[in-house]
């Protein structure tokens, strides 16, 4: 197996370093919401879970997309959601 050496010049390094700095600054500025784990005693429909977590049943699609239940009428006992 042959190894291929990749050499970057100073301009490439400077550009990559500036890009990394910009990405970190943007992520810090937007303050992404953390993901939480929510445990339930019984299987509930995604509409009910959204109402309990967010006070807004219209966000049921978000719960379904994040947890991919077999049937939206029966979410798993452990649900992942965005913290509010």
TAMO-V60999 format. One record per pair of residues at least 12 apart in sequence whose C-alpha atoms are under 10 Angstrom apart, sorted by sequence separation. I is the first residue (numbers start at 1). J is the second residue. D is the distance in Angstrom with one decimal. If there is no record, write none. Layout:
<<I:J:D> <I:J:D>>
//
This chain:
<<46:58:9.7> <47:59:7.6> <48:60:8.0> <50:62:8.3> <60:72:8.6> <63:75:8.8> <67:79:6.5> <46:59:8.7> <47:60:4.9> <50:63:6.8> <66:79:8.5> <67:80:6.4> <46:60:5.2> <47:61:8.3> <49:63:7.8> <50:64:9.6> <66:80:6.7> <67:81:8.3> <38:53:8.6> <45:60:8.7> <46:61:7.7> <49:64:9.9> <64:79:9.5> <66:81:7.1> <46:62:9.0> <47:63:8.6> <63:79:7.9> <64:80:9.8> <65:81:10.0> <66:82:9.3> <46:63:6.4> <47:64:9.4> <63:80:7.6> <64:81:9.8> <46:64:6.6> <63:81:6.5> <45:64:9.7> <62:81:8.2> <63:82:8.9> <62:82:9.2> <46:67:9.8> <46:69:8.9> <45:69:9.8> <46:71:9.1> <47:72:8.2> <48:73:9.1> <49:74:9.9> <45:71:8.5> <46:72:5.5> <47:73:8.1> <49:75:8.1> <45:72:5.8> <46:73:6.2> <47:74:10.0> <48:75:9.6> <54:81:9.7> <44:72:8.6> <45:73:3.9> <46:74:7.1> <47:75:9.6> <53:81:8.3> <54:82:9.3> <44:73:6.5> <45:74:4.9> <46:75:6.0> <53:82:9.1> <54:83:8.9> <43:73:8.2> <44:74:5.1> <45:75:5.8> <46:76:9.5> <49:79:8.7> <53:83:8.5> <54:84:7.1> <43:74:5.1> <44:75:5.6> <45:76:9.3> <50:81:9.1> <53:84:8.2> <42:74:8.9> <43:75:5.5> <44:76:7.8> <49:81:9.8> <42:75:8.9> <43:76:5.9> <44:77:8.1> <46:79:9.8> <42:76:8.3> <43:77:5.7> <40:75:9.4> <41:76:10.0> <42:77:6.2> <43:78:9.2> <40:76:8.2> <41:77:6.7> <42:78:9.7> <39:76:8.7> <40:77:5.0> <41:78:9.2> <39:77:5.7> <40:78:6.4> <38:77:8.1> <39:78:4.5> <40:79:8.0> <38:78:5.7> <39:79:6.3> <37:78:6.6> <38:79:5.1> <39:80:8.8> <37:79:5.7> <38:80:6.2> <36:79:8.3> <37:80:4.7> <38:81:7.3> <36:80:5.8> <37:81:6.5> <38:82:9.9> <35:80:6.7> <36:81:5.5> <37:82:8.7> <38:83:9.9> <35:81:5.6> <36:82:6.0> <37:83:9.1> <34:81:8.7> <35:82:4.5> <36:83:5.9> <33:81:9.9> <34:82:6.0> <35:83:5.7> <36:84:9.5> <33:82:6.3> <34:83:5.6> <35:84:9.4> <32:82:9.5> <33:83:6.1> <34:84:8.5> <32:83:9.8> <33:84:7.4>>
//
